[in-house]
């Protein structure tokens, strides 16, 4: 199972935990699994088409990843909302 870490306000939506062990072959499969496990996350990371929202950054082992990025069970995935301000 891959280690998925959610940060910022997503953490609260994901049951108050930042680290989750999830199964999936691609980033989008892991994120769908996160939504199934924590329904409050639904719609915050993936849009209605199943694509990662513009304001969400996903990294696989420190490298920027997309929906189709392959993941292995020992990979580390970080899900970060963009920070804005002025």
C-alpha positions in Angstrom: 0.0 0.0 0.0 1.2 3.5 -0.9 1.6 6.1 1.8 -0.6 9.1 1.0 -0.2 12.3 3.0 -2.7 15.1 2.9 -2.0 18.6 4.1 -3.8 21.8 5.1 -7.6 21.8 5.2 -7.7 18.4 3.4 -6.3 16.8 6.6 -9.5 17.7 8.5 -11.7 16.4 5.7 -9.7 13.1 5.7 -10.7 12.2 9.2 -8.1 14.5 10.9 -5.2 12.3 9.9 -2.5 13.3 7.5 -1.1 9.8 6.7 -3.2 7.1 4.9 -2.2 3.7 3.5 -4.1 3.2 0.3 -4.0 0.7 -2.6 -4.0 1.7 -6.3 -1.9 1.5 -9.4 -2.1 5.2 -10.3 -2.4 8.5 -8.5 -6.1 8.9 -9.5 -6.9 5.3 -8.1 -5.3 6.3 -4.8 -7.3 9.5 -4.7 -10.5 7.7 -5.4 -9.7 5.3 -2.7 -9.1 8.2 -0.3 -12.6 9.6 -1.3 -14.2 6.2 -0.6 -12.6 6.0 2.8 -13.4 9.6 3.7 -16.5 10.9 1.8 -15.9 14.5 3.1 -12.9 14.7 0.7 -15.1 13.9 -2.3 -14.9 16.8 -4.8 -12.1 18.7 -3.1 -9.2 16.9 -4.8 -10.8 15.4 -7.9 -13.3 17.3 -10.1 -16.4 15.8 -11.6 -14.4 14.5 -14.5 -12.0 12.7 -12.2 -9.1 15.1 -12.8 -7.0 16.7 -10.1 -8.3 20.2 -9.4 -6.1 23.1 -10.5 -5.4 24.3 -7.0 -4.2 20.8 -5.8 -0.6 19.7 -6.2 0.3 16.0 -6.1 3.9 14.7 -5.7 5.0 11.1 -6.0 8.3 10.6 -4.2 9.0 14.3 -4.5 8.3 14.6 -8.2 5.2 16.4 -9.6 2.6 13.8 -10.5 -0.7 13.6 -12.5 -3.7 11.4 -12.6 -2.0 8.7 -14.7 1.2 8.7 -12.8 2.0 5.1 -11.8 2.6 4.3 -8.2 4.2 1.4 -6.4 3.2 0.1 -3.0 6.3 1.7 -1.4 5.8 5.1 -2.9 5.1 8.3 -0.9 2.4 10.6 -2.3 1.9 14.1 -1.0 -1.4 16.0 -1.7 -1.0 19.7 -1.1 -3.6 22.5 -1.7 -2.1 25.6 -3.3 -1.5 28.5 -0.9 -2.5 31.9 -2.0 -2.3 35.3 -0.4 -0.9 38.7 -0.9 
